[in-house]
Amino acid sequence: MSTGLYGTYGGRYVPETLIPALEELDAGWREAKADDSFHSELHELLTNYAGRPTPLTLAERFAPGKRIYLKREDLLHTGAHKVNNALGQIVLARRLGKRRIVAETGAGQHGVATATVCARFGLECVVYMGEEDMRRQRPNVERMGLLGAEVRPVDFGTKTLKEATSEAIRDWITNVETTHYLIGSCVGPAPYPEIVGELQSVIGRETHEQVLAAARRLPEVVVACVGGGSNAIGMFHGFVDDADVRLVGVEAAGAASLGTGRAGVLHGSRSSILADEDGQIADAHSISAGLDYPGVGPEHAFLRDSGRAEYVGATDEEALAAFRGLARTEGIIPALEPSHALARAKELEAELIVVCLSGRGDKDLAEVLSQ
């Protein structure tokens, strides 16, 4: 078994009842990674079901004087990068003999991706979602129901992603023999951060090849939004060994776990979290449901501390301006999550920039139009 550590971050901070399940998952993951049939099945699904590779689009009018390329994860089936991870984990769950899937969701895109892959393979699907997020992301709630998933509302605390994750973990503990917890970001106890990071690394690998073909060189900066951090870690994996490429993660200003947080434990792993002096988890806020989370993947905390990646914030207002700006200059409606990355990318001291456009904005129209 791997240590599941990124410097001092990561690990497993879970009830003893979950250790056998995590060890089973870790062993299954190691076996799958070494099995060509796993990679062949996943490649076929990503290509012919999800729609990979996604294009790299030059945004010619969005930021005059810069070349900003958009990695178009918004064009994937289900509308976001979440399906990369959902497909990989569903193949893994089937190898482990699990017939029931639980998941958490904030913006709803991971919930939709999980409901989609469960429908594809005929597995029972339960998705936990905070009532506030259900209000903000009603179209995705309806999509999950149409796909056959049971969406269970969470009505305590901030009624957002943090509480939905807690409820999904409680369900998993109760039903661990039959159930796989299909976590949506690079968070949680080991081996989840590694699994999600590797399944999303297809984003960075494709981008590295595509930008070399399009621009004949690597970008000066790669930018991605960070909530839990899965689209960013997937993109960063493609460039982390290229020392001359800056890696910039953009958090919501009101949920800046890396920018203003402290080391602590949340949802099974040690990372950088929003907490008070007593270690109690603080509330996060973002207009974007997918960034409204008081923690972050442990690998991001390690990349920050090592100096390999830098993390900055963007406000709700800045994200809304970028959302509208991309729509009006490029004819592309982004999700509110990558709109945070777009807001910062426009201001960077660089000429060649790649932004991970992690999802499309259909789900956010009601929220944006109400502002």
Residue pairs with C-beta under 8 A, 6 or more apart in sequence:
1 23
1 26
1 27
1 30
1 191
2 26
2 190
2 191
2 194
3 10
3 11
3 190
4 10
4 11
4 12
4 189
4 190
4 191
4 193
4 194
4 269
5 11
5 190
5 298
6 193
6 298
6 299
6 301
6 302
7 301
7 302
7 305
7 306
8 263
8 270
8 302
9 263
9 269
9 270
9 271
9 272
9 298
9 299
9 301
9 302
10 190
10 193
10 269
10 270
10 271
10 298
10 299
10 302
11 189
11 190
11 269
11 270
11 298
12 19
12 22
12 189
12 190
12 268
12 269
13 189
13 265
13 268
13 269
13 270
14 22
14 189
14 268
15 173
17 173
17 176
18 172
18 173
18 176
18 189
20 176
21 172
21 176
22 189
22 190
22 191
24 96
25 92
25 96
25 180
25 191
25 195
26 190
26 191
28 92
28 95
28 96
29 92
29 191
29 194
29 195
31 95
32 38
32 91
32 92
32 95
33 198
38 91
38 92
38 95
41 91
42 87
42 88
42 91
45 87
45 91
46 52
46 84
46 87
46 202
49 77
49 87
49 120
50 76
50 77
50 78
50 83
50 84
50 87
51 75
51 76
51 77
52 76
52 84
52 202
52 206
53 206
53 210
54 71
54 72
54 73
54 75
54 76
54 203
54 206
55 72
55 75
55 210
56 69
56 70
56 71
56 72
56 206
56 207
56 210
56 211
56 214
56 354
57 69
57 70
57 72
57 330
57 332
58 67
58 68
58 69
58 70
58 214
59 68
59 69
59 70
59 326
59 329
59 330
59 332
60 330
61 329
61 330
62 68
62 325
62 326
62 329
62 330
62 342
62 346
63 345
63 346
65 351
66 345
66 346
66 348
66 350
66 351
66 352
66 353
67 215
67 351
67 352
67 353
68 345
68 346
68 353
68 354
68 355
69 211
69 214
69 215
69 219
69 352
69 353
69 354
69 355
70 332
70 354
70 355
70 357
71 203
71 206
71 207
71 210
71 235
71 354
71 355
71 356
71 357
72 357
73 80
73 81
73 203
73 231
73 356
73 357
73 358
73 359
74 80
74 332
74 334
74 335
74 338
74 357
74 358
74 359
74 360
74 361
75 360
76 83
76 84
77 83
77 116
78 109
78 112
78 113
78 116
79 109
79 112
79 359
79 360
79 362
79 363
80 109
80 113
80 335
80 358
80 359
80 360
81 200
81 203
81 230
81 231
81 234
81 356
81 358
81 359
82 109
82 110
82 112
82 113
82 114
82 184
82 230
82 359
83 113
83 116
83 117
84 199
84 200
84 202
84 203
84 234
85 110
85 113
85 184
85 196
85 199
85 200
85 230
86 110
86 113
86 114
86 116
86 117
86 182
86 184
87 117
87 199
88 195
88 199
89 180
89 182
89 183
89 195
89 199
90 101
90 114
90 117
90 118
90 120
90 121
90 123
90 182
92 180
92 195
93 101
93 123
93 180
93 182
94 121
94 123
96 180
98 123
98 178
98 179
98 180
99 123
99 124
99 178
100 123
100 124
100 125
100 126
100 175
100 178
100 179
100 180
101 114
101 118
101 123
101 124
101 125
101 126
101 179
101 180
101 181
101 182
102 125
102 126
102 127
102 128
102 168
102 171
102 172
102 175
102 179
102 180
102 181
102 182
103 110
103 111
103 114
103 125
103 126
103 127
103 128
103 168
103 181
103 182
103 183
103 184
104 110
104 111
104 127
104 128
104 129
104 161
104 164
104 165
104 167
104 168
104 183
104 184
105 111
105 112
105 114
105 127
105 128
105 129
105 133
105 140
105 161
105 164
105 184
106 129
106 130
106 133
106 160
106 161
106 164
106 227
106 289
106 290
106 292
106 293
107 133
107 137
107 140
107 288
107 289
107 290
107 335
107 336
107 337
107 359
107 363
108 129
108 133
108 137
108 139
108 140
108 141
108 143
108 144
108 289
108 363
109 140
109 290
109 335
109 359
109 363
110 184
110 185
111 127
111 129
111 140
111 144
111 149
111 151
111 184
112 140
112 143
112 144
112 147
113 184
114 125
114 127
114 149
114 182
114 184
115 125
115 127
115 143
115 144
115 147
115 148
115 149
116 147
118 124
118 125
118 147
118 148
118 149
119 125
119 147
119 148
119 149
125 147
125 148
125 149
125 150
126 149
126 150
126 152
126 171
127 144
127 149
127 150
127 151
127 152
128 152
128 154
128 164
128 165
128 167
128 168
128 171
129 137
129 141
129 151
129 152
129 153
129 154
129 164
130 153
130 154
130 155
130 157
130 158
130 159
130 160
130 161
130 163
130 164
131 153
131 154
131 155
131 159
132 158
132 159
132 160
132 289
133 159
133 160
133 161
133 164
133 289
133 292
134 141
134 151
134 153
136 289
136 366
136 367
137 289
137 363
137 364
138 366
139 362
139 363
139 366
140 363
141 151
144 151
145 151
152 167
154 163
154 164
154 166
154 167
156 163
157 163
158 283
158 284
158 292
160 284
160 289
160 292
160 293
161 227
161 289
161 290
161 292
161 293
162 266
162 281
162 284
162 293
162 294
162 295
165 187
165 267
166 267
168 181
168 183
169 181
169 267
169 268
171 179
171 181
172 179
172 181
183 192
183 196
184 196
184 228
184 230
185 196
185 227
185 228
185 229
185 230
185 297
186 192
186 193
186 196
186 197
186 200
186 228
186 229
186 230
186 233
186 297
186 298
186 299
186 300
187 193
187 196
187 228
187 229
187 266
187 267
187 268
187 269
187 271
187 295
187 296
187 297
187 298
188 267
188 268
188 269
189 267
189 268
189 269
190 269
192 268
192 269
193 269
193 297
193 298
193 299
196 230
196 233
196 297
197 230
197 233
197 234
197 237
197 297
197 299
198 237
199 234
200 230
200 231
200 233
200 234
200 237
201 233
201 234
201 237
201 238
202 234
203 231
203 234
203 235
203 238
203 356
204 234
204 235
204 236
204 237
204 238
204 239
205 237
205 238
206 238
207 222
207 235
207 238
207 239
207 354
207 356
208 218
208 238
208 239
208 242
211 217
211 218
211 219
211 354
212 218
215 352
217 352
218 239
218 242
218 244
218 245
219 239
219 245
219 350
219 352
219 353
219 354
220 244
220 245
220 246
220 350
220 351
220 352
220 353
221 245
221 246
221 247
221 248
221 345
221 348
221 350
221 352
221 353
221 354
222 235
222 236
222 238
222 239
222 245
222 246
222 247
222 248
222 353
222 354
222 356
223 248
223 249
223 250
223 341
223 344
223 345
223 348
223 353
223 354
223 355
223 356
224 231
224 232
224 235
224 236
224 248
224 249
224 250
224 338
224 341
224 355
224 356
224 358
225 231
225 232
225 249
225 250
225 251
225 288
225 291
225 337
225 338
225 339
225 340
225 341
225 356
225 358
226 232
226 249
226 250
226 251
226 258
226 291
226 296
226 300
226 311
227 251
227 252
227 255
227 286
227 288
227 290
227 291
227 292
227 293
227 296
227 337
228 293
228 295
228 296
228 297
229 249
229 296
229 297
229 299
229 300
230 297
231 337
231 338
231 356
231 358
232 249
232 300
232 356
233 297
233 299
233 300
234 356
235 354
235 356
236 247
236 249
236 303
236 309
239 245
239 247
240 247
240 303
240 308
246 310
246 350
247 303
247 308
247 309
247 310
248 309
248 310
248 311
248 312
248 344
248 348
249 258
249 300
249 309
249 310
249 311
249 312
250 311
250 312
250 313
250 314
250 340
250 341
250 343
250 344
251 257
251 258
251 259
251 291
251 296
251 311
251 312
251 313
251 314
251 340
252 284
252 285
252 286
252 287
252 288
252 291
252 292
252 313
252 314
252 315
252 316
252 319
252 340
253 286
253 313
253 314
253 315
253 316
254 284
254 285
254 286
254 315
254 316
255 274
255 284
255 285
255 286
255 291
255 292
255 293
255 294
256 274
256 311
256 313
257 271
257 272
257 273
257 274
257 284
257 293
257 294
257 295
257 296
258 272
258 296
258 300
258 301
258 304
258 311
259 311
259 312
259 313
260 274
261 272
261 273
261 274
261 275
261 294
261 295
261 296
262 272
262 273
262 275
263 270
263 271
263 272
263 273
263 301
264 270
264 271
264 272
264 273
264 275
264 279
265 271
265 273
266 273
266 281
266 294
266 295
267 295
269 298
270 298
271 295
271 296
271 297
271 298
271 300
271 301
272 295
272 296
272 300
272 301
272 304
273 281
273 294
273 295
273 296
274 281
274 282
274 283
274 284
274 294
274 295
275 281
275 282
275 294
276 282
281 294
282 294
283 294
284 292
284 293
284 294
285 292
286 292
286 316
287 316
287 319
287 320
287 336
287 367
287 371
288 316
288 319
288 335
288 336
288 337
288 339
288 340
288 364
289 336
290 335
290 336
290 337
290 359
291 336
291 337
291 340
300 309
300 311
303 309
304 310
304 311
312 344
314 322
314 340
314 341
314 343
314 344
318 340
318 343
318 344
319 336
319 339
319 340
319 342
319 343
320 336
320 339
320 368
320 371
321 343
322 334
322 339
322 340
322 342
322 343
322 346
323 333
323 334
323 336
323 339
323 342
323 361
323 364
323 368
324 368
325 342
326 332
326 333
326 334
326 339
326 342
327 333
327 334
327 361
332 357
333 360
333 361
333 362
333 365
334 342
334 357
334 359
334 360
334 361
335 358
335 359
335 360
335 361
335 363
335 364
336 361
336 364
336 367
336 368
337 358
337 359
338 355
338 356
338 357
338 358
338 359
339 361
341 355
341 356
342 355
342 357
345 353
345 355
361 368
